[in-house]
C-alpha cells in the first residue's frame, strides 16, 4: 500500500475495499492518516461502540436508516 501511494499518490484511490481480516488498528490508522476512503463489509452480528452513548450495539443498527447505495 505504501509503495502504491509513493508511486501514484493517495489521490488516485477513490475507495479501497477492505477485507475483515485487514482490520488491524495500525492498518486502519494508516488509511485514515492518508485520508484514504475505505469500505469494510461487516457481519450483521458485529458489535461496535456507539459514539453517542458509548454502549456496544450491533453495527447493523447504525445503518438502518440508509437506503441501498447511500453512504451518509
N, C-alpha and C positions, 0 to 999 in steps of 0.2 A: 504494500500500500504506500509506504513512504517513497519507494522508488518511483512508482507511478506518479505520485504528486510532484516529486522532484522533476521528472521528465515532462509532464504535461500540465501540471498545476491543478490545484483542487477545484478551480472554477470549471474544469471540464467534466466534473462529476455532478450530475443533476441530483440523483438519489441512488444510494447504494443499498441493494437488498442484502440484508444481514441474516445469516443463519443463527438459530438459537444457540448453537454451540460457540458462536463467536462473541457472545455477550459478556465477556470479561470486562471488569471496570476499566482496566488500562486501555483496552481497545476502544471502548465507547468514549472514554475521555479523549483519546486521540482524534476520533471523528468529530467530537464536539469542539476540540481545540482548532481543528482545521475548518470548522463551520461546514462540515460535510453532512448533507441531509441523508438520513438512512431510514429504512423501513424494516421492522422486525416482525415476523409472523410469530404470534404467541398462542399458546394453548388457551382454550376457554377457561380452564381452571387455574390459570397462572395468577398468583396474588401479587399486588403492588401496594405501596404505601400511598394513600390518598393525600395529596399535598394540602388539601383544605382542612382535613381533620386529623391527619397523622395515623389513622387506622388502616389496617390491612383490608383490602377488598379485592374481589375478583376483577382483573383488568377489563374483562368484558363489560362490566357495568360503567366504566368510564367512557365508553364509546357508543352506548345505546342510542343516544340522540342523533348520531351521524347517519346520513343516508349512504347507500352504496356509492363508492367513489369519492366521498367527501374526505377531506383531511383536517378540517377545522370545524 
